[in-house]
Amino acid sequence: MATKIISKKIVSCLWFAMEAEEAVKFYTSIFKNSSVGKIMRYTGVGEEVHGMSAGTVMTIDFALENQGFVALNAGPVFKFNEAISFIVYCDNQEEIDHYWNKLGEGGDEHSKMCGWLKDKFGLSWQIVPVYLEEIFDSATEEQYNNVMTAVLQSKKLEIKVLEAAYNK
């Protein structure tokens, strides 16, 4: 019996055309604290509705940093857009660089701005230093404006650039 890894009340379901397995492998290879749980497959039941062949992966339960997700193969009906994104809070520039480079690999180069990127599946991510929240908690109006200007002019966020803007 497969291990149950999702125990939260609210879990994000990510709709893929047919890339659920590839996406789960991709995401779990990037995040250290990740796991894959139950995999459910389509049966012949309802094939006339869902159009999937029996044996095709339907859902995969997985977790990234203890956050539960379900990847769903359900055909090319819906696509991801920027209305939903996942924020990855990073403690240092090394982490920012890791997640930015790995999640952005093969993604949409035109989507990269202000710490946001789209991965190769079209899912949006915000790679944000924890330091940014600390800055905003203590900033004067001028410091806030300087830092926001730096953020808006950036693709990947650089802590040194944010510090320089704060201390301007």
C-alpha positions as CSV (number, residue, x, y, z in Angstrom):
1,M,0.0,0.0,0.0
2,A,1.3,3.5,-0.9
3,T,2.4,5.8,1.8
4,K,0.0,8.7,2.5
5,I,2.0,11.9,2.5
6,I,-0.8,14.4,2.3
7,S,-2.4,15.1,5.7
8,K,-3.3,18.8,5.4
9,K,-6.9,20.0,5.0
10,I,-6.1,22.1,1.9
11,V,-3.8,20.8,-0.8
12,S,-3.0,22.3,-4.2
13,C,-4.0,20.3,-7.3
14,L,-1.9,21.0,-10.4
15,W,-3.6,20.2,-13.7
16,F,-1.3,18.9,-16.4
17,A,-2.2,17.7,-19.9
18,M,-0.1,14.5,-19.6
19,E,3.1,15.7,-17.8
20,A,2.2,14.9,-14.2
21,E,5.0,12.2,-13.8
22,E,7.6,14.4,-15.4
23,A,6.6,17.4,-13.4
24,V,6.7,15.5,-10.1
25,K,10.1,14.1,-10.8
26,F,11.3,17.7,-11.8
27,Y,9.9,19.4,-8.6
28,T,11.0,16.7,-6.2
29,S,14.6,16.8,-7.7
30,I,14.8,20.5,-6.8
31,F,13.5,20.6,-3.3
32,K,15.5,18.7,-0.6
33,N,12.6,17.9,1.6
34,S,10.3,16.3,-0.9
35,S,8.5,13.0,-1.3
36,V,6.2,11.1,-3.6
37,G,3.2,9.2,-2.3
38,K,0.3,7.4,-3.9
39,I,-0.1,7.2,-7.7
40,M,-3.6,6.5,-9.0
41,R,-4.2,5.3,-12.6
42,Y,-7.2,5.6,-14.8
43,T,-9.2,2.5,-15.3
44,G,-11.7,1.8,-18.2
45,V,-14.4,3.4,-16.1
46,G,-15.4,6.8,-17.5
47,E,-13.1,6.6,-20.5
48,E,-15.8,8.1,-22.6
49,V,-15.8,11.1,-20.3
50,H,-12.1,11.6,-19.5
51,G,-10.7,10.1,-22.7
52,M,-7.7,8.6,-20.9
53,S,-6.5,5.0,-21.6
54,A,-6.7,2.5,-18.7
55,G,-3.3,2.5,-16.9
56,T,-2.5,6.1,-17.6
57,V,-1.4,8.0,-14.5
58,M,-4.4,10.0,-13.2
59,T,-3.0,11.6,-10.0
60,I,0.3,11.6,-8.0
61,D,0.4,12.8,-4.4
62,F,3.7,14.6,-3.6
63,A,5.1,17.0,-1.1
64,L,7.7,19.8,-1.3
65,E,9.0,21.2,2.0
66,N,6.0,19.5,3.8
67,Q,3.5,21.2,1.5
68,G,1.1,18.7,-0.1
69,F,0.3,18.7,-3.8
70,V,-1.6,16.5,-6.2
71,A,-0.5,16.3,-9.9
72,L,-3.4,15.5,-12.2
73,N,-3.2,14.3,-15.8
74,A,-6.4,15.5,-17.3
75,G,-5.8,16.6,-20.8
76,P,-4.9,20.0,-22.4
77,V,-8.1,21.7,-21.3
78,F,-6.6,24.2,-18.8
79,K,-3.2,25.9,-18.6
80,F,-1.4,27.6,-15.7
81,N,-1.3,31.3,-15.6
82,E,0.2,34.0,-13.4
83,A,-3.0,34.3,-11.3
84,I,-1.6,31.5,-9.1
85,S,2.1,31.3,-8.1
86,F,4.1,29.6,-5.4
87,I,6.5,31.6,-3.3
88,V,9.8,30.1,-2.2
89,Y,11.3,32.0,0.7
90,C,15.0,31.8,0.7
91,D,17.5,32.4,3.6
92,N,20.4,33.5,1.4
93,Q,21.6,34.2,-2.1
94,E,22.8,30.6,-2.6
95,E,19.2,29.4,-2.1
96,I,17.8,32.1,-4.4
97,D,20.3,31.1,-7.1
98,H,19.5,27.4,-6.7
99,Y,15.7,27.7,-7.0
100,W,15.9,30.4,-9.7
101,N,18.3,28.3,-11.8
102,K,16.6,24.9,-11.3
103,L,12.9,26.0,-11.5
104,G,13.7,28.4,-14.4
105,E,15.5,25.7,-16.4
106,G,13.6,25.3,-19.7
107,G,11.0,27.9,-18.6
108,D,9.7,31.1,-20.2
109,E,12.6,33.6,-20.3
110,H,10.2,36.4,-20.9
111,S,8.3,35.8,-17.7
112,K,11.4,36.4,-15.5
113,M,10.9,39.7,-13.6
114,C,10.8,41.0,-10.0
115,G,11.7,37.5,-8.6
116,W,9.0,35.8,-10.7
117,L,9.6,33.0,-13.2
118,K,7.6,30.4,-15.1
119,D,8.9,26.9,-15.2
120,K,8.9,24.6,-18.2
121,F,5.4,23.5,-17.4
122,G,4.1,27.0,-17.2
123,L,3.7,27.2,-13.4
124,S,4.7,30.5,-11.9
125,W,7.1,30.8,-8.9
126,Q,8.3,33.7,-6.8
127,I,11.8,33.2,-5.5
128,V,12.0,35.7,-2.6
129,P,14.7,36.3,0.1
130,V,13.3,36.3,3.6
131,Y,15.5,39.4,3.9
132,L,13.0,41.4,1.8
133,E,10.3,41.0,4.5
134,E,12.7,42.1,7.1
135,I,13.6,45.2,5.0
136,F,9.9,46.1,4.5
137,D,9.2,45.7,8.2
138,S,11.7,48.4,9.2
139,A,11.9,50.6,6.1
140,T,11.2,54.3,6.0
141,E,9.0,55.4,3.1
142,E,12.1,56.4,1.2
143,Q,13.9,53.1,1.9
144,Y,10.7,51.2,0.9
145,N,10.5,53.1,-2.4
146,N,14.2,52.5,-3.1
147,V,13.9,48.8,-2.5
148,M,10.7,48.5,-4.5
149,T,12.4,50.3,-7.4
150,A,15.3,47.8,-7.2
151,V,12.8,44.9,-7.1
152,L,10.9,46.2,-10.1
153,Q,14.1,46.6,-12.1
154,S,15.3,43.1,-11.3
155,K,14.8,39.7,-12.9
156,K,16.3,37.5,-10.2
157,L,16.4,39.2,-6.8
158,E,19.9,39.8,-5.5
159,I,20.3,40.4,-1.8
160,K,23.3,42.8,-2.3
161,V,21.2,44.9,-4.7
162,L,18.3,45.1,-2.2
163,E,20.7,46.0,0.6
164,A,22.3,48.7,-1.4
165,A,18.9,50.2,-2.3
166,Y,17.8,50.1,1.4
167,N,21.0,51.8,2.5
168,K,21.0,54.4,-0.3
